[in-house]
């Protein structure tokens, strides 16, 4: 009986108080969160590129930007190279404005089986 009491007395000195336990849990959680935030991009993005279903990195980028994949891609391109992006937008605007005439010309070239000269009319932006 005396040995059991002595063992309990010794164990009591090793136990943590509630405050010590709470502080230990908070420190452990903070360290875990910090390690997780640092490890996530270092581990997940390289692994995602190696996976066979290839568009996971695109989805992760869209998720990181809080946008759908189309708008996230446009945002990434415009910020990566604004000059190229502006050229792309200008070209797209010109093609959209002359889409019918370009399609007619393309179809004529396909039908003839050779190069085709075409004339298109481009209106000023304000007149559209």
C-alpha positions as CSV (number, residue, x, y, z in Angstrom):
1,X,0.0,0.0,0.0
2,X,2.8,2.3,0.8
3,X,4.4,1.7,-2.6
4,X,1.1,2.6,-4.4
5,X,0.8,5.8,-2.4
6,X,4.5,6.7,-3.2
7,X,3.9,6.0,-6.9
8,X,0.8,8.2,-6.9
9,X,2.6,11.0,-5.2
10,X,5.4,10.8,-7.7
11,X,3.0,10.8,-10.6
12,X,1.2,13.8,-9.3
13,X,4.4,15.9,-9.8
14,X,4.5,14.9,-13.4
15,X,1.0,15.7,-14.4
16,X,0.1,19.0,-16.1
17,X,-2.3,21.5,-14.8
18,X,-5.2,22.5,-17.0
19,X,-3.6,25.8,-17.9
20,X,-0.3,24.1,-18.8
21,X,-2.2,21.5,-20.9
22,X,-4.2,24.3,-22.7
23,X,-1.0,26.3,-23.4
24,X,0.6,23.1,-24.8
25,X,-2.3,22.4,-27.1
26,X,-2.4,26.0,-28.4
27,X,1.4,26.0,-29.1
28,X,1.1,22.6,-30.8
29,X,-1.8,23.7,-32.9
30,X,0.0,27.0,-33.9
31,X,3.1,25.1,-34.9
32,X,1.1,22.6,-36.9
33,X,-0.8,25.3,-38.7
34,X,2.4,27.1,-39.6
35,X,4.1,23.9,-40.8
36,X,0.9,23.1,-42.8
37,X,0.8,26.5,-44.5
38,X,4.4,26.3,-45.5
39,X,4.3,22.6,-46.5
40,X,1.1,22.8,-48.6
41,X,2.4,24.8,-51.6
42,X,5.8,23.1,-51.4
43,X,4.3,19.6,-51.5
44,X,0.9,19.8,-53.2
45,X,1.7,21.9,-56.3
46,X,4.7,19.8,-57.5
47,X,2.8,16.6,-56.8
48,X,-0.3,17.9,-58.6
49,X,1.8,18.5,-61.8
50,X,2.9,14.9,-61.8
51,X,-0.6,13.5,-61.6
52,X,-2.1,12.0,-64.8
53,X,-5.3,14.1,-64.7
54,X,-3.4,17.3,-65.6
55,X,-5.9,20.1,-64.9
56,X,-5.6,19.9,-61.1
57,X,-2.9,22.7,-61.1
58,X,-5.3,24.9,-63.1
59,X,-8.1,24.2,-60.6
60,X,-5.9,25.0,-57.7
61,X,-4.8,28.2,-59.3
62,X,-8.5,29.2,-59.8
63,X,-9.3,28.2,-56.3
64,X,-6.3,30.3,-55.0
65,X,-7.6,33.3,-56.9
66,X,-11.3,32.7,-55.9
67,X,-12.3,32.8,-59.6
68,X,-13.6,30.4,-62.1
69,X,-10.9,28.8,-64.3
70,X,-11.6,31.0,-67.3
71,X,-11.4,34.3,-65.4
72,X,-8.4,33.1,-63.3
73,X,-6.5,32.3,-66.6
74,X,-7.3,35.7,-68.0
75,X,-6.2,37.4,-64.8
76,X,-2.9,35.4,-64.7
77,X,-2.1,36.2,-68.4
78,X,-2.9,39.9,-68.0
79,X,-0.7,40.3,-64.9
80,X,2.1,38.1,-66.3
81,X,2.5,40.1,-69.5
82,X,0.2,43.1,-69.9
83,X,1.5,44.1,-73.3
84,X,0.9,40.7,-74.8
85,X,-2.5,40.5,-73.1
86,X,-3.5,43.8,-74.6
87,X,-2.4,42.6,-78.0
88,X,-4.5,39.4,-77.6
89,X,-7.5,41.4,-76.6
90,X,-7.1,43.8,-79.6
91,X,-6.7,40.8,-82.0
92,X,-9.7,39.1,-80.5
93,X,-11.8,42.2,-80.8
94,X,-10.8,42.6,-84.5
95,X,-11.6,38.9,-85.3
96,X,-15.0,39.1,-83.6
97,X,-15.8,42.3,-85.5
98,X,-15.0,40.7,-88.9
99,X,-16.0,37.1,-88.0
100,X,-18.6,36.7,-90.8
101,X,-16.3,38.1,-93.5
102,X,-13.3,36.0,-92.3
103,X,-15.5,32.8,-92.3
104,X,-16.7,33.5,-95.8
105,X,-13.1,34.0,-97.0
106,X,-11.9,30.8,-95.1
107,X,-14.7,28.8,-96.7
108,X,-13.8,30.1,-100.2
109,X,-10.2,29.1,-99.7
110,X,-11.2,25.6,-98.5
111,X,-13.5,25.2,-101.5
112,X,-10.9,26.4,-104.0
113,X,-8.2,24.4,-102.4
114,X,-5.7,27.2,-102.7
115,X,-4.9,30.6,-101.3
116,X,-7.6,33.1,-101.4
117,X,-7.4,36.9,-101.4
118,X,-10.1,38.5,-99.4
119,X,-11.2,42.1,-98.7
120,X,-12.7,42.9,-95.3
121,X,-14.2,46.1,-94.0
122,X,-13.3,47.3,-90.6
123,X,-15.4,49.9,-88.9
124,X,-14.1,52.2,-86.2
125,X,-14.8,51.1,-82.7
126,X,-17.3,53.9,-82.0
127,X,-19.4,53.0,-85.1
128,X,-20.1,49.4,-83.9
